[in-house]
Amino acid sequence: MKLKVGNICSLYDKTKQAFYKKIISSEKKVDHSEILNLVKRIRAKQPKIGGRKLFKIIDRVYKQELNMGRDKFFELLRDAKLLVEKKRSFVRTTNSKHPFYKHKNKIKDLQITHRNQVWVSDITYLETMNGFVYLSLLTDLFSRKIVGYHLAKTLQVEGSIKALLTYPSLVTMLYLLTISTWPAFY
């Protein structure tokens, strides 16, 4: 009795296409050890060379032997644990273990319901060709809009004060407050 492929496939609830695809893929099994050895030799000389450059080099030199696309090449490197991990550049700018007094968070449980109720400030640094500059930002916590800023060459307190003074209403309010309480300053 001669069995037909279709009958056998229906017993296993598979299609004929799946059967033949499996046969073809098992015949195509290629030994990638030669490519992996080549990658290891290149990495011995250049340990940090990336996958894309490796693919270009191997594709250019061994065109017939590579016989795979970039994504398949990356999958091969990943399976062999030969991908170079990206090093994230991270600069720690906050030191929370300093000996100075740490103020309590007075707005922790405060319901912010309108603009100009709470402002928060932050200082960040920017690297330029001439060194670092320091950006002081004043942000309205409700609207998340920057209401004041100042760029300074140093971390002196004047930068933060000038960021405060860039908010026009605040300048007017401080001026009026100063005039109305003028005798109190003597």
C-alpha atoms as one frame of an Amber mdcrd trajectory, in Angstrom:
protein
   0.000   0.000   0.000   1.390   3.350  -1.038   0.792   6.268   1.343   0.176
   9.720  -0.024   1.795  12.785   1.552  -1.587  14.531   1.810  -3.090  11.628
   3.794  -0.162  11.531   6.228  -0.284  15.304   6.705  -4.001  15.227   7.448
  -3.367  12.636  10.192  -1.061  15.135  11.942  -3.288  18.092  11.119  -0.564
  19.666   8.917  -0.611  20.915   5.361   1.481  19.495   2.524   3.115  22.902
   2.249   4.295  22.684   5.867   5.658  19.190   5.239   7.709  20.209   2.204
   8.852  23.422   3.867  10.234  21.369   6.753  12.105  19.074   4.348  13.616
  22.029   2.456  14.608  23.864   5.640  16.298  20.756   7.052  18.271  20.383
   3.795  19.295  24.037   3.990  20.815  23.664   7.457  24.189  25.281   7.031
  27.092  25.032   9.380  27.747  28.623  10.433  30.820  27.734  12.468  33.108
  29.095   9.744  31.357  32.476   9.825  31.417  32.529  13.637  35.129  31.696
  13.649  35.715  34.542  11.208  33.766  36.910  13.484  35.876  35.790  16.463
  39.105  36.390  14.507  37.989  39.883  13.515  36.886  40.619  17.084  40.282
  39.470  18.383  41.826  42.365  16.456  38.931  44.814  16.910  36.935  43.846
  20.013  34.357  46.644  19.758  33.536  46.380  16.050  29.770  46.446  15.586
  27.522  43.941  13.875  26.780  46.148  10.856  30.470  46.643  10.067  31.105
  42.955  10.578  28.292  42.120   8.187  29.680  44.499   5.530  33.195  43.075
   5.842  32.101  39.442   5.716  29.562  40.121   2.964  32.182  41.879   0.831
  34.907  39.275   1.314  32.889  36.042   1.588  29.825  36.817  -0.550  29.040
  33.213  -1.519  29.694  31.735   1.919  27.638  34.231   3.913  24.399  33.538
   2.029  22.210  35.409   4.553  20.830  38.860   5.131  21.746  41.349   7.825
  18.894  40.375  10.161  19.747  36.674   9.936  23.404  37.570  10.572  22.429
  39.504  13.702  20.305  36.579  14.846  23.313  34.294  14.381  25.523  36.655
  16.415  22.848  36.970  19.117  22.472  33.193  19.406  26.258  32.828  19.678
  26.369  35.707  22.213  28.733  37.652  19.953  26.834  40.930  19.810  28.671
  43.850  21.383  26.557  45.443  24.089  25.971  49.137  23.653  27.580  51.176
  26.383  25.221  53.871  27.524  26.928  57.136  28.299  25.706  58.256  31.690
  27.030  61.057  33.803  25.938  61.169  37.404  25.118  64.773  38.257  23.201
  64.372  41.502  24.826  63.547  44.811  22.069  62.819  47.313  24.490  61.617
  49.993  25.941  65.067  50.662  26.401  66.387  54.221  24.269  69.487  53.623
  20.754  70.062  54.936  18.018  68.472  52.833  14.757  70.394  52.831  11.492
  68.518  53.212   9.144  68.261  50.251   6.446  70.779  51.238   4.293  70.162
  48.164   4.200  66.375  48.395   0.498  66.157  49.333  -0.557  69.492  47.824
  -3.306  69.427  45.184  -2.100  71.576  42.281  -5.244  73.091  40.759  -4.170
  76.176  38.801  -1.284  77.924  37.063   1.365  79.767  39.064   0.414  77.913
  42.238   3.742  76.065  42.397   6.953  76.629  40.504   9.811  74.182  40.503
  13.367  74.893  39.493  16.141  72.795  38.103  19.687  73.329  36.963  21.260
  71.272  34.235  24.573  71.552  32.523  25.293  71.644  28.823  28.637  70.824
  27.294  29.848  73.297  24.676  33.075  73.613  22.722  34.257  76.131  25.349
  33.422  73.998  28.379  30.221  73.714  30.404  27.387  76.194  30.821  24.592
  75.888  33.353  20.927  76.267  32.442  18.607  77.300  35.276  14.964  76.546
  34.518  11.829  77.659  36.321   8.774  75.549  35.479   5.118  75.945  36.376
   4.116  72.614  37.901   0.467  72.776  36.782   0.959  73.697  33.109   4.473
  72.175  32.829   5.564  75.282  30.947   8.919  76.933  31.431   8.238  80.345
  32.922  11.841  81.427  33.390  15.350  80.474  32.388  18.915  81.711  32.449
  22.128  80.373  30.958  25.224  81.047  33.082  28.915  80.186  32.931  29.020
  79.246  36.619  26.799  77.502  39.165  26.529  80.648  41.269  23.126  81.509
  42.784  22.799  84.517  40.464  21.877  82.210  37.582  18.846  80.889  39.446
  17.810  84.368  40.554  18.027  85.652  36.979  15.861  82.718  35.872  13.285
  83.881  38.439  13.476  87.444  37.191  12.771  86.478  33.568   9.111  85.925
  34.502   7.522  89.356  33.780   4.681  89.176  36.334   7.091  88.244  39.085
   9.294  91.255  38.374   6.277  93.560  38.573   5.041  91.890  41.763   8.484
  92.159  43.417   8.732  95.804  42.400   5.316  96.619  43.852   6.100  94.613
  46.977   9.368  96.507  47.418   7.674  99.887  47.041   4.830  99.033  49.443
   7.193  97.700  52.110  10.006 100.193  51.553  10.305 101.314  55.213  10.584
  97.690  56.313  13.932  97.408  54.540  15.574 100.008  56.853
